[in-house]
Amino acid sequence: MSWDAYISDQLLGTGNIKSAAICGLDGTTWASSENFIVTNEEALKLIGAFNDASGLASGGMHLSGVRYIYLSGTDEVLRAKKDKVGVHISKTKTAIIIALYEEPIQPGQCAMTVEALADYLKGVNY
């Protein structure tokens, strides 16, 4: 399966996600949904935040040029929100999965979808 198919089938196809991207831990974008461009700089800041999210707490999270308010995170998941749009990001061994959802989609629906794909990718050493 191509990385584009993961975006279209496993993420957007569920109806639980509005836009998505998969980026390698070097910041390069492997695949993204239409009109959702995550820059190398944005991806690298997110990747660094899995170890130290203090910069996100004060400056917010930027994706595709939009600033989101950082809500919470762990060493495997980051969450943010702006108005009716939420962000859920999961880290795998070699990549991060970035997903946006918009009301009426609930945060748990998006989280479950993203984390299921992350668990699968971890299981196949990605």
OpenMM code with the backbone's topology and positions (N, CA, C; nanometers):
from openmm import Vec3, app, unit

residues = "MET SER TRP ASP ALA TYR ILE SER ASP GLN LEU LEU GLY THR GLY ASN ILE LYS SER ALA ALA ILE CYS GLY LEU ASP GLY THR THR TRP ALA SER SER GLU ASN PHE ILE VAL THR ASN GLU GLU ALA LEU LYS LEU ILE GLY ALA PHE ASN ASP ALA SER GLY LEU ALA SER GLY GLY MET HIS LEU SER GLY VAL ARG TYR ILE TYR LEU SER GLY THR ASP GLU VAL LEU ARG ALA LYS LYS ASP LYS VAL GLY VAL HIS ILE SER LYS THR LYS THR ALA ILE ILE ILE ALA LEU TYR GLU GLU PRO ILE GLN PRO GLY GLN CYS ALA MET THR VAL GLU ALA LEU ALA ASP TYR LEU LYS GLY VAL ASN TYR".split()
positions = [
    Vec3(0.0848, -0.1186, 0.0000),
    Vec3(0.0000, 0.0000, 0.0000),
    Vec3(0.0889, 0.1244, 0.0000),
    Vec3(0.0536, 0.2196, -0.0832),
    Vec3(0.1315, 0.3441, -0.0873),
    Vec3(0.0947, 0.4331, 0.0322),
    Vec3(0.1813, 0.5287, 0.0616),
    Vec3(0.1536, 0.6209, 0.1719),
    Vec3(0.0291, 0.7026, 0.1413),
    Vec3(0.0065, 0.7368, 0.0145),
    Vec3(-0.1152, 0.8102, -0.0228),
    Vec3(-0.2405, 0.7295, 0.0105),
    Vec3(-0.2330, 0.5983, -0.0077),
    Vec3(-0.3478, 0.5128, 0.0231),
    Vec3(-0.3760, 0.5103, 0.1732),
    Vec3(-0.2718, 0.5180, 0.2548),
    Vec3(-0.2950, 0.5257, 0.3996),
    Vec3(-0.3740, 0.6524, 0.4324),
    Vec3(-0.3390, 0.7630, 0.3676),
    Vec3(-0.4117, 0.8886, 0.3897),
    Vec3(-0.5564, 0.8741, 0.3446),
    Vec3(-0.5772, 0.8301, 0.2206),
    Vec3(-0.7131, 0.8263, 0.1646),
    Vec3(-0.8001, 0.7162, 0.2239),
    Vec3(-0.7433, 0.5972, 0.2446),
    Vec3(-0.8241, 0.4832, 0.2894),
    Vec3(-0.8325, 0.4700, 0.4414),
    Vec3(-0.7170, 0.4737, 0.5070),
    Vec3(-0.7129, 0.4472, 0.6509),
    Vec3(-0.7477, 0.5681, 0.7372),
    Vec3(-0.7305, 0.6887, 0.6832),
    Vec3(-0.7581, 0.8087, 0.7625),
    Vec3(-0.8821, 0.8825, 0.7107),
    Vec3(-0.8732, 0.9447, 0.5946),
    Vec3(-0.9869, 1.0220, 0.5431),
    Vec3(-1.1083, 0.9342, 0.5170),
    Vec3(-1.0856, 0.8127, 0.4696),
    Vec3(-1.1947, 0.7224, 0.4355),
    Vec3(-1.2825, 0.6817, 0.5524),
    Vec3(-1.2349, 0.7017, 0.6743),
    Vec3(-1.3138, 0.6650, 0.7917),
    Vec3(-1.4222, 0.7674, 0.8233),
    Vec3(-1.4059, 0.8885, 0.7704),
    Vec3(-1.4985, 0.9962, 0.8054),
    Vec3(-1.4669, 1.0618, 0.9385),
    Vec3(-1.3609, 1.0151, 1.0055),
    Vec3(-1.3228, 1.0692, 1.1358),
    Vec3(-1.2138, 1.1756, 1.1261),
    Vec3(-1.1684, 1.2030, 1.0041),
    Vec3(-1.0566, 1.2944, 0.9837),
    Vec3(-1.0846, 1.3825, 0.8629),
    Vec3(-1.0542, 1.5113, 0.8772),
    Vec3(-1.0769, 1.6086, 0.7697),
    Vec3(-0.9552, 1.6188, 0.6772),
    Vec3(-0.8350, 1.6268, 0.7344),
    Vec3(-0.7098, 1.6373, 0.6599),
    Vec3(-0.6035, 1.5588, 0.7343),
    Vec3(-0.5023, 1.5108, 0.6590),
    Vec3(-0.3987, 1.4319, 0.7243),
    Vec3(-0.2683, 1.4374, 0.6467),
    Vec3(-0.1605, 1.4068, 0.7182),
    Vec3(-0.0285, 1.3950, 0.6573),
    Vec3(0.0507, 1.2909, 0.7355),
    Vec3(0.1428, 1.2270, 0.6648),
    Vec3(0.2383, 1.1374, 0.7284),
    Vec3(0.3762, 1.1913, 0.6939),
    Vec3(0.4547, 1.2188, 0.7964),
    Vec3(0.5890, 1.2746, 0.7779),
    Vec3(0.6917, 1.1846, 0.8435),
    Vec3(0.8063, 1.1688, 0.7791),
    Vec3(0.9155, 1.0931, 0.8382),
    Vec3(0.9773, 1.1703, 0.9526),
    Vec3(1.0529, 1.1020, 1.0360),
    Vec3(1.1155, 1.1674, 1.1512),
    Vec3(1.2262, 1.2644, 1.1105),
    Vec3(1.2581, 1.2706, 0.9804),
    Vec3(1.3515, 1.3707, 0.9296),
    Vec3(1.2782, 1.4964, 0.8824),
    Vec3(1.1450, 1.4968, 0.8972),
    Vec3(1.0642, 1.6128, 0.8609),
    Vec3(1.0080, 1.6110, 0.7201),
    Vec3(1.0466, 1.5137, 0.6384),
    Vec3(0.9942, 1.5077, 0.5016),
    Vec3(0.8514, 1.4526, 0.5013),
    Vec3(0.7692, 1.5072, 0.4146),
    Vec3(0.6317, 1.4606, 0.4026),
    Vec3(0.6273, 1.3403, 0.3099),
    Vec3(0.5749, 1.2299, 0.3593),
    Vec3(0.5617, 1.1085, 0.2792),
    Vec3(0.4324, 1.1119, 0.1993),
    Vec3(0.3272, 1.1673, 0.2582),
    Vec3(0.1969, 1.1780, 0.1914),
    Vec3(0.1121, 1.2778, 0.2675),
    Vec3(0.0209, 1.3435, 0.1969),
    Vec3(-0.0721, 1.4346, 0.2634),
    Vec3(-0.1990, 1.4468, 0.1822),
    Vec3(-0.3055, 1.4859, 0.2492),
    Vec3(-0.4311, 1.5079, 0.1794),
    Vec3(-0.4241, 1.6401, 0.1032),
    Vec3(-0.5138, 1.6554, 0.0104),
    Vec3(-0.5152, 1.7733, -0.0754),
    Vec3(-0.5242, 1.9015, 0.0070),
    Vec3(-0.4452, 2.0002, -0.0302),
    Vec3(-0.4436, 2.1328, 0.0331),
    Vec3(-0.3999, 2.1319, 0.1790),
    Vec3(-0.3331, 2.0268, 0.2242),
    Vec3(-0.2802, 2.0225, 0.3606),
    Vec3(-0.1295, 2.0024, 0.3500),
    Vec3(-0.0575, 2.1129, 0.3542),
    Vec3(0.0869, 2.1117, 0.3358),
    Vec3(0.1551, 2.1352, 0.4702),
    Vec3(0.2265, 2.0352, 0.5171),
    Vec3(0.3045, 2.0479, 0.6400),
    Vec3(0.4492, 2.0710, 0.5969),
    Vec3(0.5051, 2.1851, 0.6361),
    Vec3(0.6427, 2.2155, 0.5968),
    Vec3(0.7404, 2.1311, 0.6768),
    Vec3(0.8607, 2.1207, 0.6240),
    Vec3(0.9666, 2.0477, 0.6928),
    Vec3(0.9914, 2.1086, 0.8304),
    Vec3(0.9923, 2.2410, 0.8388),
    Vec3(1.0143, 2.3102, 0.9658),
    Vec3(0.9025, 2.2783, 1.0663),
    Vec3(0.7771, 2.2815, 1.0208),
    Vec3(0.6643, 2.2496, 1.1093),
    Vec3(0.6766, 2.1061, 1.1603),
    Vec3(0.7072, 2.0127, 1.0710),
    Vec3(0.7185, 1.8719, 1.1102),
    Vec3(0.8312, 1.8520, 1.2107),
    Vec3(0.9460, 1.9146, 1.1876),
    Vec3(1.0590, 1.8982, 1.2795),
    Vec3(1.0286, 1.9539, 1.4184),
    Vec3(0.9546, 2.0634, 1.4258),
    Vec3(0.9157, 2.1185, 1.5564),
    Vec3(0.8231, 2.0216, 1.6300),
    Vec3(0.7312, 1.9602, 1.5567),
    Vec3(0.6410, 1.8624, 1.6188),
    Vec3(0.7175, 1.7404, 1.6666),
    Vec3(0.8091, 1.6927, 1.5850),
    Vec3(0.8882, 1.5755, 1.6217),
    Vec3(0.9675, 1.6039, 1.7492),
    Vec3(1.0259, 1.7217, 1.7592),
    Vec3(1.0990, 1.7604, 1.8796),
    Vec3(1.0092, 1.7721, 2.0013),
    Vec3(0.8831, 1.8086, 1.9791),
    Vec3(0.7895, 1.8268, 2.0900),
    Vec3(0.7531, 1.6962, 2.1597),
    Vec3(0.7744, 1.5830, 2.0947),
    Vec3(0.7479, 1.4559, 2.1624),
    Vec3(0.8443, 1.4353, 2.2790),
    Vec3(0.9607, 1.4989, 2.2733),
    Vec3(1.0580, 1.4914, 2.3833),
    Vec3(1.0458, 1.6092, 2.4789),
    Vec3(1.0072, 1.7265, 2.4256),
    Vec3(0.9960, 1.8472, 2.5079),
    Vec3(0.8906, 1.9389, 2.4450),
    Vec3(0.7720, 1.9408, 2.5035),
    Vec3(0.6598, 2.0175, 2.4480),
    Vec3(0.6512, 2.1595, 2.5026),
    Vec3(0.7500, 2.2038, 2.5769),
    Vec3(0.7422, 2.3367, 2.6380),
    Vec3(0.7282, 2.4474, 2.5335),
    Vec3(0.7908, 2.4326, 2.4171),
    Vec3(0.7783, 2.5325, 2.3111),
    Vec3(0.6371, 2.5409, 2.2561),
    Vec3(0.5684, 2.4269, 2.2512),
    Vec3(0.4294, 2.4263, 2.2039),
    Vec3(0.3374, 2.4919, 2.3057),
    Vec3(0.3660, 2.4715, 2.4328),
    Vec3(0.2816, 2.5286, 2.5378),
    Vec3(0.2817, 2.6809, 2.5310),
    Vec3(0.3951, 2.7392, 2.4971),
    Vec3(0.4027, 2.8851, 2.4926),
    Vec3(0.3743, 2.9425, 2.3539),
    Vec3(0.4162, 2.8733, 2.2481),
    Vec3(0.4031, 2.9286, 2.1134),
    Vec3(0.2970, 2.8661, 2.0263),
    Vec3(0.2369, 2.7578, 2.0739),
    Vec3(0.1355, 2.6900, 1.9947),
    Vec3(0.1973, 2.5947, 1.8936),
    Vec3(0.1111, 2.5290, 1.8214),
    Vec3(0.1498, 2.4308, 1.7217),
    Vec3(0.1114, 2.4871, 1.5848),
    Vec3(0.2029, 2.4831, 1.4899),
    Vec3(0.1746, 2.5360, 1.3567),
    Vec3(0.1687, 2.4234, 1.2552),
    Vec3(0.0611, 2.4220, 1.1765),
    Vec3(0.0417, 2.3241, 1.0707),
    Vec3(-0.0151, 2.3929, 0.9491),
    Vec3(0.0480, 2.3751, 0.8364),
    Vec3(0.0016, 2.4341, 0.7112),
    Vec3(-0.0194, 2.5851, 0.7276),
    Vec3(0.0683, 2.6467, 0.8086),
    Vec3(0.0637, 2.7903, 0.8309),
    Vec3(-0.0389, 2.8387, 0.9314),
    Vec3(-0.1128, 2.7482, 0.9941),
    Vec3(-0.2171, 2.7837, 1.0911),
    Vec3(-0.1669, 2.7513, 1.2317),
    Vec3(-0.1906, 2.8444, 1.3255),
    Vec3(-0.1498, 2.8238, 1.4648),
    Vec3(-0.2641, 2.7608, 1.5443),
    Vec3(-0.2318, 2.6518, 1.6129),
    Vec3(-0.3271, 2.5820, 1.6989),
    Vec3(-0.2790, 2.5921, 1.8427),
    Vec3(-0.3723, 2.5926, 1.9358),
    Vec3(-0.3392, 2.5975, 2.0779),
    Vec3(-0.3087, 2.4560, 2.1256),
    Vec3(-0.1909, 2.4393, 2.1796),
    Vec3(-0.1484, 2.3098, 2.2308),
    Vec3(-0.2318, 2.2743, 2.3538),
    Vec3(-0.2879, 2.1523, 2.3537),
    Vec3(-0.3703, 2.1070, 2.4662),
    Vec3(-0.2951, 2.0128, 2.5591),
    Vec3(-0.2366, 1.9077, 2.5015),
    Vec3(-0.1674, 1.8094, 2.5845),
    Vec3(-0.0840, 1.7178, 2.4967),
    Vec3(-0.0001, 1.6390, 2.5636),
    Vec3(0.0819, 1.5460, 2.4889),
    Vec3(0.1566, 1.4497, 2.5772),
    Vec3(0.2079, 1.3461, 2.5114),
    Vec3(0.2920, 1.2464, 2.5763),
    Vec3(0.4110, 1.2222, 2.4831),
    Vec3(0.4868, 1.1174, 2.5092),
    Vec3(0.5973, 1.0856, 2.4193),
    Vec3(0.5489, 1.0149, 2.2930),
    Vec3(0.4166, 0.9895, 2.2809),
    Vec3(0.3612, 0.9235, 2.1623),
    Vec3(0.2472, 0.9996, 2.0963),
    Vec3(0.1868, 1.0983, 2.1658),
    Vec3(0.0691, 1.1683, 2.1134),
    Vec3(0.0767, 1.3172, 2.1475),
    Vec3(0.0366, 1.4022, 2.0506),
    Vec3(0.0217, 1.5458, 2.0744),
    Vec3(-0.1188, 1.5869, 2.0335),
    Vec3(-0.1790, 1.6826, 2.1084),
    Vec3(-0.3145, 1.7296, 2.0792),
    Vec3(-0.3185, 1.8824, 2.0802),
    Vec3(-0.3979, 1.9387, 1.9881),
    Vec3(-0.4136, 2.0842, 1.9814),
    Vec3(-0.5507, 2.1161, 1.9244),
    Vec3(-0.5881, 2.2464, 1.9299),
    Vec3(-0.7203, 2.2869, 1.8828),
    Vec3(-0.7192, 2.4339, 1.8436),
    Vec3(-0.8026, 2.4674, 1.7472),
    Vec3(-0.8300, 2.6065, 1.7115),
    Vec3(-0.9755, 2.6128, 1.6681),
    Vec3(-1.0542, 2.6870, 1.7426),
    Vec3(-1.1975, 2.6985, 1.7161),
    Vec3(-1.2599, 2.5598, 1.7086),
    Vec3(-1.3175, 2.5239, 1.5939),
    Vec3(-1.3855, 2.3952, 1.5811),
    Vec3(-1.2981, 2.2861, 1.5201),
    Vec3(-1.1697, 2.3164, 1.4987),
    Vec3(-1.0772, 2.2208, 1.4378),
    Vec3(-0.9791, 2.1705, 1.5433),
    Vec3(-0.9658, 2.0391, 1.5510),
    Vec3(-0.8717, 1.9780, 1.6438),
    Vec3(-0.7609, 1.9071, 1.5685),
    Vec3(-0.6508, 1.8841, 1.6386),
    Vec3(-0.5338, 1.8169, 1.5828),
    Vec3(-0.4989, 1.6994, 1.6725),
    Vec3(-0.4696, 1.5868, 1.6106),
    Vec3(-0.4219, 1.4695, 1.6840),
    Vec3(-0.3018, 1.4157, 1.6073),
    Vec3(-0.1898, 1.3998, 1.6762),
    Vec3(-0.0659, 1.3541, 1.6129),
    Vec3(-0.0126, 1.2349, 1.6909),
    Vec3(0.0195, 1.1274, 1.6190),
    Vec3(0.0787, 1.0089, 1.6814),
    Vec3(0.2153, 0.9829, 1.6208),
    Vec3(0.3062, 0.9376, 1.7040),
    Vec3(0.4421, 0.9068, 1.6605),
    Vec3(0.4602, 0.7558, 1.6501),
    Vec3(0.5248, 0.7128, 1.5420),
    Vec3(0.5613, 0.5724, 1.5263),
    Vec3(0.7136, 0.5625, 1.5349),
    Vec3(0.7687, 0.4496, 1.4971),
    Vec3(0.9146, 0.4325, 1.5030),
    Vec3(0.9869, 0.5204, 1.4017),
    Vec3(0.9226, 0.5489, 1.2868),
    Vec3(0.9907, 0.6217, 1.1790),
    Vec3(0.9145, 0.7427, 1.1271),
    Vec3(0.7958, 0.7695, 1.1824),
    Vec3(0.7119, 0.8758, 1.1261),
    Vec3(0.6187, 0.9358, 1.2301),
    Vec3(0.5523, 1.0448, 1.1887),
    Vec3(0.4407, 1.0990, 1.2663),
    Vec3(0.3192, 1.1041, 1.1744),
    Vec3(0.2044, 1.0772, 1.2320),
    Vec3(0.0766, 1.0842, 1.1613),
    Vec3(0.0046, 1.2063, 1.2162),
    Vec3(-0.0251, 1.3011, 1.1286),
    Vec3(-0.0896, 1.4266, 1.1674),
    Vec3(-0.2314, 1.4256, 1.1122),
    Vec3(-0.3289, 1.4476, 1.1974),
    Vec3(-0.4680, 1.4472, 1.1523),
    Vec3(-0.5443, 1.5670, 1.2080),
    Vec3(-0.6274, 1.6262, 1.1239),
    Vec3(-0.7177, 1.7335, 1.1649),
    Vec3(-0.8601, 1.6804, 1.1598),
    Vec3(-0.9398, 1.7200, 1.2564),
    Vec3(-1.0815, 1.6861, 1.2564),
    Vec3(-1.1592, 1.8130, 1.2869),
    Vec3(-1.2842, 1.8144, 1.2495),
    Vec3(-1.3677, 1.9325, 1.2706),
    Vec3(-1.5029, 1.8876, 1.3227),
    Vec3(-1.5587, 1.9674, 1.4144),
    Vec3(-1.6917, 1.9350, 1.4667),
    Vec3(-1.7854, 1.9118, 1.3492),
    Vec3(-1.8714, 1.8122, 1.3558),
    Vec3(-1.9174, 1.7348, 1.4712),
    Vec3(-1.8333, 1.6120, 1.5049),
    Vec3(-1.7231, 1.5888, 1.4342),
    Vec3(-1.6355, 1.4771, 1.4695),
    Vec3(-1.5807, 1.5021, 1.6101),
    Vec3(-1.5850, 1.4004, 1.6925),
    Vec3(-1.5388, 1.4111, 1.8304),
    Vec3(-1.3897, 1.3755, 1.8389),
    Vec3(-1.3185, 1.4361, 1.9350),
    Vec3(-1.1753, 1.4086, 1.9489),
    Vec3(-1.1435, 1.2594, 1.9609),
    Vec3(-1.2247, 1.1863, 2.0335),
    Vec3(-1.2003, 1.0429, 2.0523),
    Vec3(-1.2081, 0.9638, 1.9233),
    Vec3(-1.2974, 1.0055, 1.8334),
    Vec3(-1.3095, 0.9366, 1.7043),
    Vec3(-1.1809, 0.9526, 1.6234),
    Vec3(-1.1304, 1.0736, 1.6180),
    Vec3(-1.0063, 1.1009, 1.5460),
    Vec3(-0.8909, 1.0273, 1.6126),
    Vec3(-0.8818, 1.0366, 1.7442),
    Vec3(-0.7726, 0.9729, 1.8181),
    Vec3(-0.7699, 0.8226, 1.7937),
    Vec3(-0.8843, 0.7597, 1.7991),
    Vec3(-0.8926, 0.6152, 1.7797),
    Vec3(-0.8426, 0.5771, 1.6398),
    Vec3(-0.8812, 0.6528, 1.5399),
    Vec3(-0.8418, 0.6249, 1.4022),
    Vec3(-0.6913, 0.6423, 1.3827),
    Vec3(-0.6384, 0.7546, 1.4298),
    Vec3(-0.4954, 0.7835, 1.4138),
    Vec3(-0.4112, 0.6835, 1.4916),
    Vec3(-0.4494, 0.6559, 1.6133),
    Vec3(-0.3700, 0.5661, 1.6963),
    Vec3(-0.3767, 0.4219, 1.6471),
    Vec3(-0.4882, 0.3822, 1.5856),
    Vec3(-0.4966, 0.2480, 1.5277),
    Vec3(-0.3977, 0.2339, 1.4126),
    Vec3(-0.3885, 0.3359, 1.3278),
    Vec3(-0.2919, 0.3317, 1.2184),
    Vec3(-0.1492, 0.3345, 1.2736),
    Vec3(-0.1255, 0.4164, 1.3752),
    Vec3(0.0080, 0.4226, 1.4366),
    Vec3(0.0470, 0.2866, 1.4942),
    Vec3(-0.0457, 0.2202, 1.5620),
    Vec3(-0.0176, 0.0875, 1.6191),
    Vec3(0.0145, -0.0119, 1.5087),
    Vec3(-0.0606, -0.0067, 1.3980),
    Vec3(-0.0339, -0.0952, 1.2858),
    Vec3(0.1066, -0.0706, 1.2302),
    Vec3(0.1396, 0.0564, 1.2068),
    Vec3(0.2708, 0.0899, 1.1506),
    Vec3(0.3844, 0.0476, 1.2442),
    Vec3(0.3642, 0.0660, 1.3741),
    Vec3(0.4653, 0.0203, 1.4703),
    Vec3(0.4834, -0.1306, 1.4614),
    Vec3(0.3711, -0.2006, 1.4434),
    Vec3(0.3748, -0.3476, 1.4340),
    Vec3(0.4496, -0.3989, 1.3121),
    Vec3(0.4579, -0.3165, 1.2070),
    Vec3(0.5326, -0.3566, 1.0864),
    Vec3(0.6638, -0.2768, 1.0762),
    Vec3(0.7121, -0.2320, 1.1918),
    Vec3(0.8408, -0.1615, 1.2064),
    Vec3(0.8500, -0.0287, 1.1342),
    Vec3(0.7404, 0.0409, 1.1221),
    Vec3(0.7402, 0.1793, 1.0756),
    Vec3(0.7043, 0.2686, 1.1925),
] * unit.nanometer
topology = app.Topology()
chain = topology.addChain("A")
for resn in residues:
    res = topology.addResidue(resn, chain)
    for name in ("N", "CA", "C"):
        topology.addAtom(name, app.Element.getBySymbol(name[0]), res)
